[in-house]
Amino acid sequence: MSKRKPARTIKARSASKIRSKAAGSGQPKGRANSKQARVLALLCGPSGATIATVTRSTGWQPHTVRAFLAAVVRKKLGLRLESEKTDGERVYRIVAGKASADATSVPSA
């Protein structure tokens, strides 16, 4: 027979940790001069940004920029990202509204 380890006891979370998680559900607080902040500023501008613009700003490879747009901007932050092809280049821009609200709304019949 094998010996079993004693069961772990569950630690109670302190009230400050619980409050900080609840307070963190609003606008994410990031560093002002991070690469993410720079990319979001480019995308929020009226002219938007191309993948080439973002690669010059961050030093990322183009496939990393596309992954950032899909994973962070759309999924994690839930922002609505539009793209259009202008002069042979695809331009990305963040538009008002949440992507999750648009995707889950069902048109009434």
C-alpha positions in Angstrom: 0.0 0.0 0.0 1.1 3.5 -0.7 1.1 6.3 1.8 -1.2 9.2 1.1 -0.2 12.8 1.6 -2.4 14.8 4.1 -5.0 16.9 2.5 -4.1 20.6 1.9 -5.9 23.2 4.0 -7.5 26.0 2.0 -6.3 29.4 3.1 -8.8 32.1 3.5 -8.2 35.2 1.3 -7.7 38.4 3.0 -10.3 41.1 2.5 -7.8 43.4 0.7 -7.1 40.8 -1.9 -10.8 40.2 -2.6 -11.4 44.0 -2.8 -8.5 44.5 -5.2 -9.8 41.8 -7.6 -13.3 43.3 -7.6 -11.8 46.8 -8.2 -9.7 45.5 -11.0 -12.7 44.6 -13.1 -12.9 48.1 -14.6 -10.4 49.8 -16.9 -7.1 47.9 -17.0 -4.2 49.9 -15.6 -1.1 49.4 -17.6 2.1 51.2 -17.9 1.8 54.4 -20.0 4.8 53.8 -22.2 4.5 50.1 -22.8 4.4 48.6 -26.2 0.8 47.6 -25.7 -0.1 51.2 -24.8 1.7 52.5 -27.9 -0.1 50.0 -30.2 -3.5 50.9 -28.7 -2.7 54.6 -29.2 -1.9 54.0 -32.8 -5.1 51.9 -33.3 -7.3 54.5 -31.6 -6.1 57.3 -33.9 -8.5 58.5 -36.6 -6.3 57.1 -39.4 -5.6 53.7 -37.6 -2.4 51.8 -38.2 -1.0 49.2 -40.6 0.9 46.2 -39.5 4.1 47.9 -40.9 3.4 50.9 -38.7 3.1 48.7 -35.6 6.2 46.7 -36.4 8.2 49.9 -36.7 6.8 51.2 -33.4 7.4 48.0 -31.4 10.1 46.0 -33.1 7.8 43.0 -33.4 7.5 40.7 -36.3 4.3 41.0 -38.5 3.0 37.6 -37.2 3.4 38.8 -33.6 1.4 42.0 -34.4 -1.4 39.9 -36.0 -1.5 37.7 -32.9 -1.6 40.7 -30.6 -4.5 42.1 -32.5 -6.5 38.9 -32.2 -5.5 37.7 -28.7 -5.1 40.9 -26.7 -7.1 43.6 -28.5 -10.1 41.5 -29.5 -10.2 38.7 -26.9 -8.5 40.0 -23.7 -9.5 43.7 -23.9 -12.8 43.0 -25.7 -12.3 46.0 -28.1 -13.9 46.2 -31.5 -11.3 46.2 -34.1 -12.1 47.0 -37.7 -9.9 46.6 -40.8 -10.1 47.9 -44.3 -7.9 47.7 -47.3 -6.7 51.1 -48.5 -4.2 51.5 -51.3 -3.2 47.9 -51.1 -2.5 48.0 -47.3 -4.8 46.8 -44.6 -5.5 49.5 -42.0 -6.6 48.5 -38.5 -8.5 50.8 -36.1 -10.4 50.5 -32.8 -13.9 51.7 -33.0 -16.3 52.6 -30.3 -18.3 49.8 -28.6 -17.4 46.5 -27.2 -16.9 43.5 -29.5 -18.4 41.0 -27.0 -21.7 43.0 -26.9 -21.9 42.9 -30.7 -21.0 39.3 -31.1 -23.5 38.0 -28.5 -26.5 40.2 -29.5 -29.2 38.2 -31.3 -31.4 40.2 -33.7 -35.1 40.0 -32.8 -37.4 38.4 -35.4 
